[in-house]
């Protein structure tokens, strides 16, 4: 009988039990690294974790000092490999909780997975730092933690130390430790004496030779590339975060030098930092099942970007944003979205937001955020004229929103709850917050007495339907349907007001090329108290969705003028502009009865079927003095002359009786 098997007293055999064979930790970490590209995503993971921890300040430093490379016995000084330099430091002003300490030790799971208001995955995203280092270390509160992925003992991968007893640990080289942490971001002798660091400080000694974990080497040039990637996105990284208010880059060689800073400026308004903090407090009380109504926060924030040199800080960019964040209450969710939001397998929140810059810029491209911006691409990921944020289900490496592939059948989409979540979140929650933003912009506009800059900001916020990326078009039906029931069009009528599209008179696209004619038409529409609205070309893409549109056309103008003769008090120039526009479609019969026929004496008479009107050259007019009231104006614009010539040469019902018809050159 096999020696490993046991026979019971009744002769039954006991089966043999064993665990699954696990690959080495370095192999598992390499698999994770293959999911997280070696780019700016590394810093974004750390920023996200700082945000989730409640930090308001982040500091990142490249320490270029080449330190602690003296030969030593690994057995006598086993921790010196953590203290080598050059190194990358990452600081935030929050302290690790016990959950954070547990989470950072997890490999393929996270303590945050069931928290519906935290996005980071401490335990997975953090592992992307192994692109940079083999030996990460963390100081927070009263503890120091080092991670050794090469140990053969699975229960000794992470080693923890108490700061107040650091010098007493076997193998701890305090000189090397102090060299590494020499007054970095407030960590010094006082910290060791008190035994507590008021914040969190990561230190990553750069990998300078290839190892079993990675052949990816890091030097100053690669750190600069990492920082460049960071600064590209930093001006809008803070937009949708709840806690972080300031991020600064430093470098250290001979001394610590700040280089770059991005921060939310406190405008002294409830809609800036204070409004952000109040929203954060409200979120802490949030649970999907207990909140019946929407939680909405509107912010007007100013984000400043500064660079530092020997002369101090210099502002490089200063941009104001209008941001609307919303968490849907369960009363405003469909049964499908409500069910998904309460699904513990997903643990997602119906949390969305939109942001639009105050000023129009030609290079602006609407981007996608899952609280932090997803990786930038050459073109807009959405085609929207705003940034959109949401608690989207992302790919494992957090670089892309999860979408159904082109060949995925509907049954497979139905089976994948994360795909269902994204579609429901966009169609319901994102469409609502988008509409809310437009409505709030209109309210701001009215309160400010409708300045043109704010009117154009409203129009700029509305998407061009043709530009929206095919994946994001699922938002258009609910958004446009709601928008068309809103007073979203501006008219100068009655001192300026916002109206529904059904009550508007629209400019006919490309119908007017002369700027003077255009000014006169606007004047006439205002004079006749018409709800004339002037919209940018991209708004016209909504026309297919509009049930009824009234256009300003020559026929509309003709009907308007016949109903009220107040046009007769217009200036000569304005009357000629009206005549030009009415003639533009060559429907001359419609001119009959309108007092717009210009005469040489400066007056205007009606286009009638009786009467004598002469058309002649100036030399001919001199031969019949005193007949100016019967001679067509000799100095008309060329296009009006040509139209009158056509009237003269056609059977138009004799709307003008030309007795003398001489060619006009």
Secondary structure by P-SEA (a helix, b strand, c coil): ccccccccccbbbbbbbbccccccaaaaaaaaaaaccccaaaaaaaaaaaaaacccbbbbbbccccccccccccccccccccccccbbbbbccccccaaaaaaaacccccccccccccccccccccccccccccbbbbbcccbbbbbbcccccccccbbbbccccccccccccaaaaaaaacccccccaaaaaaccccbbbbbbcccccccccccccccaaaaaaaaaaaaacccccccccccccbbbbbbbcccccccbbbbbccccccccaaaaaaaaaaaaacccccccbbbbbbbbbbbbbbbbccccccccbbbbbbbbbbbbccccccaaaaaaaaccccccccccbbbbbccccccccccccccccccccccccccccbbbbccccccccccccccccccccaaaaaacaaaaaaaaaaacaaaaaaaaaaaaaaaaaaaacccaaaaaaaaaacccccccccccccccaaaaaaaaaccccccccccccccccccbbbccccccccaaaaaaaaaaaaaaccbbbbbccccccccccccbbbbbcaaaaaaaaaaccccccccaaaaaaaaaaaaccccccccccccccccccccccccccbbbbbbbcaaaaaaccccccccccccccaaaaaaaaaaaacccccccccccccccc
